[in-house]
């Protein structure tokens, strides 16, 4: 539907337009019927039909018909035998609507001033310039300005109401967006805590015949405790208005945090037979988005899920710059989830959506049995949330 059609439909539903024109047209018709019993002037009857037609055409929403209706009313007031009451009704209604719809003050004020000039001119033209007096001038001026001012006051009041309505809609939209972002953070939180940390625990305890060392028990206890902590944070976030999601990651993340995270995961994977390491370039003080840590952790979790014991090798290449972080990861994959590990499928998608909202990208592919992930995450001061 075109913009013009939508504006016309809104115009036709406007109560001010309908009531103003309805009253004016009704009075005009009544007066016109009365006039037909007192005069047989063809010019007056024709002009009366023209004015009534122009007035009804105002419903189309075109300003041209309002201008023509005002001009015709001014002409008819002095050059025909049409009753003054019906002319005043049409003039008042048209100028009120004009003040209501024309928002530019200079253009809006021009029409009532032109109407005043026409009324005064035709009066003097018909009755003579000497019959013009100050009282008549003031009367004509008030007749043209009062409905225009009323229209402007109604426009101002409706504009204030519209501003309040838009502010309320904006507030509701911001709340909905904040809730959506909060839900997305909670979804990532639960996914990372349950599927990532507990997947490693399941792998370490997968073989019942293999005895666990004290180091294994300590690592399992640490992973389980961290997963439980994150679940508790998620539960608190769901049951009260406090925002505990910041407890998951540092308020300010740096390249050093990425380096420590990779070192910890490389150590954990090496303990259960995986071969690989992360090569990280960049200054340790470089500030990075916390999504970098989340994505790296998710990629390590994917290695656990999809890389088999026979081809458990992986590679990480991470480059941190002031503009952002480039993350590339690859590993041989078997095409199915590893036995004993819960199947994945949503974790990487959640992170990809979060990174996309920051203006970054996440691309994945499988080439000849090799899983490849390539991500770009802009620095916090470069990110543009969508």
Secondary structure, 3 states (H helix, E strand, C coil): CCHHHHHHHHHHCCHHHHHHHHHHHHHHHHHHHHHHHHCCCHHHHHHHHHHHHHHHHHHHCCHHHHHHHHHHHHHHHHHCCCCHHHHHHHHHHHHHHHHHHCCCHHHHHHHHHHHHHHHHHHHHHHHCHHHCCHHHHHHHHHHHHHHHHHHHHHHHHHHHHHHHHHHHHHHHHHHHHHHHHHHHHHHHHHHHHHHHHHHHHHHHCCCCCCCCCHHHHHHHHHHHHHHHHHHHHHHHHHHCCCCCHHHCCCCCEEHHHHHHHHHHHHHHHHHCCCEEEEEEECCCCCEECHHHHHHHHHHHHHHHHHCCCCCCEEEEEEEEECCEEEEEEEEECCCCCCCCCCCCCCHHHHHHHHHHHCCCEEEEEEECCEEEEEEEEECCCCCCCC
